[in-house]
Amino acid sequence: MSIMKEFHLSSKNQFVQQLLYWADLHYPYVSIFDHNDIKYPYGGFQRILLAAQQAFDLEVANQWLGEKEMAAILSYDYKNKVEKLQSNNRSPLDCPESIFFIPEVKIEILVDQVKIHHPDAQRIFDEIISFNQNPIKNPSLEISALTSRNTYLENVKAIQNNIVEGDMYELNYCMGFEFGGNGWNPVQGFFDLRKKSPMPFSAFFKAESNYLICASPERFLKKTGDKLIAQPIKGTIKRGKNELEDSLLKEKLLNSEKERAENLMIVDLMRNDLSRISQTGSVKVEELFGVYPFTRVHQMISTVVSTISEKKSLMEVIHATFPMGSMTGAPKIKCMELIDQYEDFKRGWFSGTLGYFDADGDFDLCVIIRSIVFDKDSGKGYFAVGSAITYDADAAYEYEECLLKASAIVEVLQGN
């Protein structure tokens, strides 16, 4: 039986750092989530840590929805179980397709106190605050691009030819990067990335030797009561060097016909996906083309809501909505086929989803972007970035946008 006990915190940042190093040492399955005090419609992740000794896949998790708390990660390549598709590209890392676990310890991190859910909460707290871990600066790692600039530009032109031929309207094309080196600590990497790029869906997920370090600005799907909330992002522009330039860039994004068209296509796709598991007539666009500031970029975010139909299983929800349209394009199935043709790596955890489920069946899941995937045993990792390719997209501009999205990760891996 779990017991909840409250403890006062003298230094929240120090406690969180000791907490994650402690959990990484003691548990093979760990997740920590953080909203970083970022303003976001319907809020970001709760600030919690979950950890366990055992895990299972989505099929097993399906029976626990609405009964047990769970942490979860789902690979993009789970699409092959949703539709008749394949993933034939080389995998930078072999990551499990789905990992769910029921926490043996849950720790809620509040403003100046912590709530520990565990039968021996006092011992857990004492272990954490006495855990002696001096942060060590990570080494600078060599990064290799899997896609050259010329190949990227050529593929964008080919994708635009597909659009002309009527295959699809918009495709999310991504390029990957590999890195490697001994002595890189993913826990420290999480804190480094969170400092450089604080996001409403920051997360750390450990599954034995595989780690995900996430700084995502995008929610995939949230359920609270009978309400579903999807918030696709399409539309990116850099932040300005001063207040005036920043305001002008924000207005440029808001008024861009191209970016609005990209966003609207994915909003329509998400409306269609939600309608498959929602009460008739309940799907509504609550906000269209909202522009929100983050550390390095402005993003165009729309919010689609609905009322979920009664007695929908976890499997039904995932199969109706996954993968998220912002990471495929429209129409979804044809885009996923072409993604496998044009991209030169297997996405794996990148552009999948992760999050947590409470015991009432509510959940919050983000889109895995702006994230690092790392295997501690091999010392190898990868990350990827992408953008929506439309008929009127400028290939060189899209390439630079991808590099902008990757900039915080590159700085973290190079120790800058």
Phi and psi in degrees as a GROMACS rama.xvg file:
@    title "Ramachandran Plot"
@    xaxis  label "Phi"
@    yaxis  label "Psi"
@TYPE xy
-81.3443  140.361  SER-2
-119.223  134.429  ILE-3
-101.203  130.737  MET-4
-135.947  139.2  LYS-5
-98.7044  141.818  GLU-6
-133.065  141.73  PHE-7
-79.695  141.877  HIS-8
-110.19  130.878  LEU-9
-87.1851  -30.6833  SER-10
-143.999  104.711  SER-11
-64.9497  -44.4216  LYS-12
-61.5055  -43.2354  ASN-13
-65.306  -40.07  GLN-14
-62.8241  -45.3847  PHE-15
-61.1634  -40.2856  VAL-16
-64.6048  -47.5019  GLN-17
-64.2953  -37.601  GLN-18
-59.0973  -48.8086  LEU-19
-70.8081  -39.1681  LEU-20
-62.4566  -40.167  TYR-21
-63.8694  -47.6357  TRP-22
-63.9131  -40.0911  ALA-23
-61.1025  -34.675  ASP-24
-73.9891  -33.918  LEU-25
-100.052  -17.461  HIS-26
-131.939  138.822  TYR-27
-77.9838  -18.9809  PRO-28
-125.402  117.229  TYR-29
-140.479  140.86  VAL-30
-140.775  140.037  SER-31
-131.932  139.524  ILE-32
-125.487  149.219  PHE-33
-153.709  137.358  ASP-34
-94.2287  -13.1546  HIS-35
55.6855  24.6829  ASN-36
59.1976  27.1495  ASP-37
-85.2003  130.463  ILE-38
-72.8202  131.582  LYS-39
-155.519  138.842  TYR-40
-59.3642  125.163  PRO-41
69.8975  16.7506  TYR-42
72.2075  169.903  GLY-43
-100.99  -159.057  GLY-44
-62.336  150.489  PHE-45
-66.8605  157.038  GLN-46
-95.5108  92.5094  ARG-47
-141.736  156.024  ILE-48
-120.145  136.799  LEU-49
-127.631  140.418  LEU-50
-149.602  149.912  ALA-51
-156.311  166.148  ALA-52
-94.7857  -19.6384  GLN-53
-132.493  156.326  GLN-54
-142.014  170.366  ALA-55
-150.654  178.442  PHE-56
-100.317  -177.718  ASP-57
-62.4824  -37.8184  LEU-58
-61.3467  -39.6691  GLU-59
-71.6802  -41.4442  VAL-60
-60.6268  -27.6002  ALA-61
-55.578  -33.1079  ASN-62
-78.3519  -15.8315  GLN-63
-98.86  -4.59919  TRP-64
-60.7446  127.02  LEU-65
84.5343  2.47443  GLY-66
-124.424  -35.8772  GLU-67
-129.053  148.447  LYS-68
-71.6578  144.721  GLU-69
-146.976  148.38  MET-70
-105.735  152.667  ALA-71
-152.746  150.287  ALA-72
-140.701  139.904  ILE-73
-133.097  125.458  LEU-74
-70.7366  147.978  SER-75
-54.2734  -34.3914  TYR-76
-74.4163  -0.504556  ASP-77
-63.5432  -14.4559  TYR-78
-51.9294  -29.4422  LYS-79
-69.4055  -15.8847  ASN-80
-96.0859  -15.5723  LYS-81
-85.052  -41.9956  VAL-82
-128.423  169.233  GLU-83
-82.4987  79.0912  LYS-84
-130.904  171.217  LEU-85
-136.185  160.7  GLN-86
-124.291  100.727  SER-87
-101.534  -5.40292  ASN-88
-78.3703  163.202  ASN-89
-66.2797  139.902  ARG-90
-96.0825  120.462  SER-91
-60.2453  -35.6705  PRO-92
-144.603  144.982  LEU-93
-89.1999  100.449  ASP-94
-104.157  142.579  CYS-95
-56.4898  143.944  PRO-96
-68.7126  -38.1571  GLU-97
-149.248  134.785  SER-98
-132.042  122.064  ILE-99
-126.336  145.285  PHE-100
-146.459  148.004  PHE-101
-92.3296  120.553  ILE-102
-66.8206  134.962  PRO-103
-85.9785  -24.8643  GLU-104
-135.933  135.638  VAL-105
-126.786  131.82  LYS-106
-128.165  118.031  ILE-107
-95.4555  127.986  GLU-108
-106.72  111.193  ILE-109
-103.372  -168.146  LEU-110
-62.3058  -51.8393  VAL-111
-134.756  19.7945  ASP-112
-150.479  166.432  GLN-113
-130.966  140.912  VAL-114
-111.567  119.979  LYS-115
-107.362  121.644  ILE-116
-101.505  102.123  HIS-117
-170.87  146.058  HIS-118
-59.2054  -27.3377  PRO-119
-121.091  60.6782  ASP-120
-62.4493  -38.1942  ALA-121
-62.6221  -43.2853  GLN-122
-62.7976  -42.7258  ARG-123
-59.7483  -47.5967  ILE-124
-61.2834  -44.4491  PHE-125
-62.8358  -39.7427  ASP-126
-63.4638  -41.4838  GLU-127
-67.132  -48.8574  ILE-128
-71.9838  -18.4581  ILE-129
-97.711  -0.145857  SER-130
-70.6221  120.025  PHE-131
-96.2196  99.3099  ASN-132
-132.433  106.57  GLN-133
-85.407  118.771  ASN-134
-57.8746  131.39  PRO-135
-114.102  129.932  ILE-136
-60.4696  130.177  LYS-137
-68.5867  149.107  ASN-138
-71.5695  158.923  PRO-139
-77.8209  130.544  SER-140
-110.214  152.392  LEU-141
-85.3406  130.746  GLU-142
-110.929  133.317  ILE-143
-120.111  127.78  SER-144
-77.578  133.128  ALA-145
-81.7121  -18.8118  LEU-146
-126.414  123.454  THR-147
-74.4227  162.063  SER-148
-61.6188  -41.9649  ARG-149
-63.1372  -42.5024  ASN-150
-63.0889  -41.6405  THR-151
-59.2628  -48.7464  TYR-152
-62.9731  -40.4826  LEU-153
-64.2192  -41.0061  GLU-154
-68.385  -35.9507  ASN-155
-61.2599  -42.6777  VAL-156
-62.5028  -40.6136  LYS-157
-65.1212  -40.2968  ALA-158
-62.8151  -40.2154  ILE-159
-65.7762  -31.1046  GLN-160
-66.0186  -38.1486  ASN-161
-60.3139  -38.0478  ASN-162
-65.9034  -43.3463  ILE-163
-59.6235  -38.9554  VAL-164
-76.7962  -4.62901  GLU-165
87.9342  14.4892  GLY-166
-69.6058  -38.1435  ASP-167
-161.283  175.352  MET-168
-102.114  -29.9882  TYR-169
-161.742  137.461  GLU-170
-134.636  133.814  LEU-171
-86.9889  105.343  ASN-172
-102.73  128.571  TYR-173
-122.088  153.901  CYS-174
-126.714  146.044  MET-175
-110.006  161.455  GLY-176
-136.13  139.67  PHE-177
-110.673  155.522  GLU-178
-150.075  164.695  PHE-179
-165.422  157.663  GLY-180
160.919  145.2  GLY-181
-77.2513  147.336  ASN-182
87.0101  6.15145  GLY-183
-82.0087  125.261  TRP-184
-101.257  116.984  ASN-185
-67.6836  -27.8821  PRO-186
-65.0305  -47.9402  VAL-187
-63.6012  -35.7653  GLN-188
-59.9593  -37.1157  GLY-189
-62.5562  -47.3605  PHE-190
-67.3762  -35.36  PHE-191
-64.5356  -44.2576  ASP-192
-70.5735  -38.1494  LEU-193
-63.7392  -35.2412  ARG-194
-69.9579  -42.2636  LYS-195
-75.4201  -33.9399  LYS-196
-139.234  72.491  SER-197
-66.4888  128.575  PRO-198
-133.206  158.547  MET-199
-70.058  -15.3836  PRO-200
-125.77  51.4199  PHE-201
-73.3648  140.827  SER-202
-158.598  155.678  ALA-203
-129.992  128.845  PHE-204
-133.503  125.483  PHE-205
-117.252  130.576  LYS-206
-130.547  90.5984  ALA-207
58.6747  -112.637  GLU-208
-90.9545  -5.6498  SER-209
-93.5333  135.758  ASN-210
-128.983  144.137  TYR-211
-122.076  129.477  LEU-212
-117.694  112.228  ILE-213
-117.364  132.2  CYS-214
-129.847  65.0871  ALA-215
-90.1237  138.085  SER-216
-93.6935  1.01592  PRO-217
-120.883  129.695  GLU-218
-86.6174  136.416  ARG-219
-85.9369  -61.0698  PHE-220
-156.59  135.229  LEU-221
-127.628  140.943  LYS-222
-123.504  126.063  LYS-223
-134.898  112.821  THR-224
66.2873  -126.162  GLY-225
-101.926  12.3225  ASP-226
-98.6638  130.856  LYS-227
-105.803  140.735  LEU-228
-132.457  120.839  ILE-229
-117.764  138.899  ALA-230
-136.42  74.0654  GLN-231
-67.5873  142.557  PRO-232
-106.722  128.037  ILE-233
-149.682  117.954  LYS-234
123.462  114.642  GLY-235
-138.472  140.32  THR-236
-149.794  150.132  ILE-237
-68.3851  161.338  LYS-238
-80.3778  152.807  ARG-239
-81.4253  163.653  GLY-240
-80.0599  -18.6964  LYS-241
-145.439  176.205  ASN-242
-62.3058  -40.5122  GLU-243
-66.1209  -49.0994  LEU-244
-62.1376  -38.8046  GLU-245
-62.1956  -42.3803  ASP-246
-65.902  -40.0846  SER-247
-66.4796  -40.0297  LEU-248
-66.4279  -38.7993  LEU-249
-61.0722  -44.5462  LYS-250
-65.2466  -36.5564  GLU-251
-62.0835  -43.0189  LYS-252
-65.2062  -46.8149  LEU-253
-59.4377  -35.4622  LEU-254
-98.3922  5.06021  ASN-255
-74.1976  116.962  SER-256
-61.3822  -39.1993  GLU-257
-61.8067  -49.5198  LYS-258
-66.3893  -38.2805  GLU-259
-65.8638  -38.3599  ARG-260
-64.9489  -42.6048  ALA-261
-58.907  -48.5698  GLU-262
-62.4717  -43.1593  ASN-263
-64.8025  -38.2582  LEU-264
-59.6745  -42.2449  MET-265
-75.1444  -33.2428  ILE-266
-59.5662  -45.381  VAL-267
-61.8035  -39.7394  ASP-268
-63.348  -44.6888  LEU-269
-66.2783  -35.958  MET-270
-59.988  -42.5197  ARG-271
-65.691  -44.1067  ASN-272
-61.8754  -46.1081  ASP-273
-65.5413  -32.6285  LEU-274
-61.8896  -23.2913  SER-275
-72.4169  -18.9823  ARG-276
-127.299  14.6053  ILE-277
-119.938  160.515  SER-278
-64.266  142.509  GLN-279
-56.4012  129.289  THR-280
81.8259  2.7804  GLY-281
-92.4212  -12.2562  SER-282
-76.6664  123.067  VAL-283
-138.408  147.469  LYS-284
-90.0308  107.916  VAL-285
-81.0666  -35.1695  GLU-286
-144.442  131.578  GLU-287
-117.808  128.96  LEU-288
63.3973  40.0277  PHE-289
-72.2409  133.766  GLY-290
-109.394  123.356  VAL-291
-123.989  138.951  TYR-292
-88.4433  139.38  PRO-293
-125.899  -177.327  PHE-294
-57.8322  -43.4156  THR-295
-114.699  -16.7938  ARG-296
-141.736  158.424  VAL-297
-95.7535  143.517  HIS-298
-126.33  143.487  GLN-299
-95.0613  117.83  MET-300
-123.806  132.025  ILE-301
-114.27  152.796  SER-302
-121.194  120.95  THR-303
-114.761  130.787  VAL-304
-126.683  159.609  VAL-305
-160.072  172.328  SER-306
-107.31  119.396  THR-307
-68.707  142.755  ILE-308
-67.048  154.723  SER-309
-68.2143  147.472  GLU-310
58.0047  41.6526  LYS-311
-87.1823  128.607  LYS-312
-78.699  165.102  SER-313
-59.3642  -41.9624  LEU-314
-61.4517  -40.6407  MET-315
-65.4665  -40.8286  GLU-316
-63.2805  -47.4464  VAL-317
-64.5591  -45.7907  ILE-318
-68.0173  -21.6467  HIS-319
-82.9642  -25.3863  ALA-320
-122.595  -13.6526  THR-321
-101.833  143.879  PHE-322
-71.5356  163.312  PRO-323
-66.9119  140.333  MET-324
-61.0684  -28.7569  GLY-325
-64.764  -20.593  SER-326
-104.629  3.63703  MET-327
-117.201  -59.101  THR-328
115.796  -172.275  GLY-329
-136.502  138.25  ALA-330
-69.8609  151.438  PRO-331
-64.5948  -48.5619  LYS-332
-65.0511  -46.8852  ILE-333
-62.5459  -39.4534  LYS-334
-62.4886  -41.8454  CYS-335
-64.2834  -34.9876  MET-336
-64.0588  -43.9911  GLU-337
-73.0432  -32.0432  LEU-338
-57.904  -43.9616  ILE-339
-66.3264  -26.9228  ASP-340
-76.5806  -41.9758  GLN-341
-91.1448  -33.4094  TYR-342
-78.1463  154.169  GLU-343
-114.165  24.6928  ASP-344
-152  154.194  PHE-345
-82.9032  125.302  LYS-346
-63.5796  -37.2103  ARG-347
61.2562  -130.038  GLY-348
-68.7245  -29.3543  TRP-349
-60.8675  132.752  PHE-350
66.0985  17.4393  SER-351
-88.3966  -147.923  GLY-352
-144.17  152.095  THR-353
-146.716  158.545  LEU-354
169.051  -153.42  GLY-355
-145.367  156.954  TYR-356
-123.846  136.837  PHE-357
-94.608  175.075  ASP-358
-71.3812  -11.7782  ALA-359
-91.3763  -4.08624  ASP-360
95.9454  -1.14425  GLY-361
-76.4129  153.019  ASP-362
-153.965  164.677  PHE-363
-142.447  121.14  ASP-364
-126.511  135.819  LEU-365
-106.678  170.672  CYS-366
-91.6302  129.601  VAL-367
-81.5728  90.849  ILE-368
-131.882  170.85  ILE-369
48.9825  46.2653  ARG-370
-132.647  153.602  SER-371
-111.095  131.885  ILE-372
-111.43  130.42  VAL-373
-142.933  139.107  PHE-374
-111.754  116.342  ASP-375
-70.4835  -31.3377  LYS-376
-65.6602  -43.8676  ASP-377
-90.2722  -18.0074  SER-378
72.6059  20.0985  GLY-379
-115.051  154.702  LYS-380
-157.064  176.38  GLY-381
-153.81  163.291  TYR-382
-148.063  166.891  PHE-383
-148.958  156.253  ALA-384
-141.663  156.808  VAL-385
-158.834  178.736  GLY-386
-155.9  166.918  SER-387
-82.6162  126.941  ALA-388
-100.746  121.171  ILE-389
-118.312  177.339  THR-390
-58.3441  -38.8179  TYR-391
-100.066  16.186  ASP-392
-68.8472  142.225  ALA-393
-94.3823  113.879  ASP-394
-58.4997  -42.85  ALA-395
-65.664  -38.9177  ALA-396
-66.2478  -42.4231  TYR-397
-62.258  -38.8437  GLU-398
-62.0736  -45.0915  TYR-399
-66.6971  -35.0173  GLU-400
-62.2126  -40.1225  GLU-401
-61.8767  -43.4556  CYS-402
-64.3056  -36.2383  LEU-403
-62.2308  -44.373  LEU-404
-63.981  -29.4828  LYS-405
-86.8497  -9.23009  ALA-406
-60.6788  -42.3437  SER-407
-65.4015  -41.0215  ALA-408
-64.6825  -43.7917  ILE-409
-59.6722  -44.7667  VAL-410
-61.9655  -40.3101  GLU-411
-64.4512  -46.1136  VAL-412
-70.2362  -28.3957  LEU-413
-91.4449  3.98288  GLN-414
72.558  23.8225  GLY-415
